[in-house]
Structure formats: structure tokens, C-alpha cells
Amino acid sequence: MEGNGGDPCKPVGTGMTRVFELFGKRWTGLIVSVLMQRAVYFAELRRAIPGISERMLSDRLTELAAAGLLVREVDEGPPLRVAYRLTEAGAAMEPALEELGRWAETHLAGESGCPKRE
């Protein structure tokens, strides 16, 4: 593209790379979206995200915890239950995710995922 004043081959920044390494994975954004509302038990998370398997949910929660975006809290019960909540770093993503949601409502058509034609 000419006239943009920038190098068209400029490498992607490390921050953007790290964001999409995590949020580019299926289900991650939906999990965080549910957790933005409140702390949630594993079974509630699974019900809130139709189509996600227990294994995939567990894997994504482990990745988010390793990234410092959520914490796992064990309620000894009985019955034993595990809740997940966002850390301060995880909760700080809310404005960015809300903005992405607004962008999607404006620029992406219904369930097809195809951009609106201008």
C-alpha cells in the first residue's frame, strides 16, 4: 500500500503476537467474556459455552491461568467445586473486548461471519 508512510514489511509487534497466541485460540475469548460477569464454577462455564468439551475448557482455563489472567479457587464442599475468576490483569481486558464486540456488531453480518458489504 502506498501513501501509508510505513514499511509494508514491518514485523508484527511482540505485544500483538502474544495477544493472538492466546486469544487466537478457539473458545478463549468466550471463556473470558463469561468470566467478566462474575466468578463461575466449571460446570456453569461449560453450560454457558455450547459446543465446548470438558477437555478443551480445562485446557483453555489452564492456559489463561498460566498467563495470569484467571485464578482457580477450590471450594472444598462437599461437594468439591472449582470456581474461576479473572485476575486484575484479566479484568483489565474488558474495555478492549467490549470494543471488539461493538466492532463485530457493526461490521460483521449475522451468523455467517461475512463482513457487511459497503
C-alpha positions as CSV (number, residue, x, y, z in Angstrom):
1,M,0.0,0.0,0.0
2,E,1.4,3.3,-1.0
3,G,1.0,6.5,0.9
4,N,0.7,5.0,4.4
5,G,4.1,6.2,5.3
6,G,5.0,2.9,6.9
7,D,7.1,-0.1,5.9
8,P,4.7,-2.7,4.5
9,C,7.0,-5.5,5.7
10,K,7.3,-4.2,9.3
11,P,7.2,-7.1,11.6
12,V,4.2,-7.5,13.9
13,G,4.9,-6.3,17.5
14,T,5.5,-8.7,20.3
15,G,2.5,-7.5,22.2
16,M,0.1,-8.2,19.3
17,T,1.8,-11.6,18.7
18,R,1.3,-12.5,22.4
19,V,-2.3,-11.4,22.4
20,F,-3.2,-13.5,19.4
21,E,-1.2,-16.5,20.5
22,L,-3.7,-16.7,23.4
23,F,-6.9,-15.1,22.0
24,G,-6.5,-16.6,18.6
25,K,-7.4,-20.0,20.0
26,R,-11.0,-21.1,19.8
27,W,-13.1,-20.6,22.9
28,T,-10.6,-18.4,24.8
29,G,-12.5,-15.1,24.2
30,L,-15.8,-16.7,25.1
31,I,-14.4,-18.0,28.4
32,V,-13.1,-14.6,29.3
33,S,-16.4,-13.0,28.3
34,V,-18.3,-15.2,30.7
35,L,-15.8,-14.6,33.5
36,M,-16.1,-10.8,33.1
37,Q,-19.5,-11.1,34.6
38,R,-18.5,-12.9,37.8
39,A,-16.6,-15.9,39.2
40,V,-18.1,-19.1,37.7
41,Y,-17.9,-22.8,38.5
42,F,-16.5,-25.2,35.9
43,A,-20.0,-26.7,35.1
44,E,-21.5,-23.3,34.7
45,L,-18.8,-22.3,32.3
46,R,-19.4,-25.4,30.3
47,R,-23.2,-24.7,30.1
48,A,-22.5,-21.1,29.1
49,I,-20.4,-22.0,26.1
50,P,-22.3,-24.5,24.0
51,G,-20.1,-26.9,22.0
52,I,-17.0,-26.8,24.2
53,S,-15.8,-30.1,25.5
54,E,-14.7,-30.6,29.1
55,R,-11.2,-31.3,28.0
56,M,-11.0,-28.2,25.8
57,L,-12.4,-26.0,28.6
58,S,-9.9,-27.4,31.0
59,D,-7.0,-26.8,28.6
60,R,-8.1,-23.2,27.9
61,L,-8.6,-22.5,31.6
62,T,-5.1,-23.8,32.3
63,E,-3.6,-21.5,29.6
64,L,-5.4,-18.5,30.9
65,A,-4.3,-19.2,34.5
66,A,-0.7,-19.7,33.2
67,A,-0.9,-16.3,31.5
68,G,-2.0,-14.7,34.8
69,L,-5.5,-13.8,33.6
70,L,-7.6,-16.0,35.9
71,V,-7.3,-17.9,39.2
72,R,-8.7,-21.2,40.2
73,E,-10.4,-21.4,43.6
74,V,-11.3,-24.7,45.2
75,D,-14.4,-24.9,47.3
76,E,-13.8,-28.0,49.5
77,G,-17.5,-28.6,49.8
78,P,-19.0,-31.1,50.0
79,P,-19.3,-31.4,47.1
80,L,-15.9,-30.3,45.9
81,R,-16.3,-27.5,43.4
82,V,-13.8,-25.3,41.5
83,A,-14.6,-21.7,40.6
84,Y,-12.7,-19.5,38.2
85,R,-12.4,-15.7,38.3
86,L,-10.4,-13.1,36.4
87,T,-7.4,-11.5,38.0
88,E,-6.9,-7.8,37.8
89,A,-5.0,-8.3,34.6
90,G,-7.8,-10.4,33.2
91,A,-10.5,-7.9,34.2
92,A,-8.4,-5.1,32.6
93,M,-9.2,-6.7,29.1
94,E,-12.9,-5.7,29.5
95,P,-12.8,-2.4,27.6
96,A,-10.9,-3.9,24.7
97,L,-13.2,-6.9,24.4
98,E,-16.3,-4.7,24.6
99,E,-14.9,-2.6,21.8
100,L,-14.3,-5.7,19.7
101,G,-17.9,-6.7,20.4
102,R,-19.2,-3.4,19.2
103,W,-17.0,-3.6,16.1
104,A,-18.4,-7.0,15.3
105,E,-22.0,-5.9,15.6
106,T,-21.2,-3.0,13.2
107,H,-19.0,-4.8,10.7
108,L,-19.8,-8.5,10.7
109,A,-23.1,-9.8,9.4
110,G,-25.3,-12.2,11.5
111,E,-24.2,-15.8,11.9
112,S,-22.5,-16.2,8.6
113,G,-19.4,-14.3,9.8
114,C,-19.1,-12.5,6.5
115,P,-18.3,-8.8,6.6
116,K,-21.1,-6.4,5.5
117,R,-20.7,-5.0,2.0
118,E,-20.3,-1.3,1.6
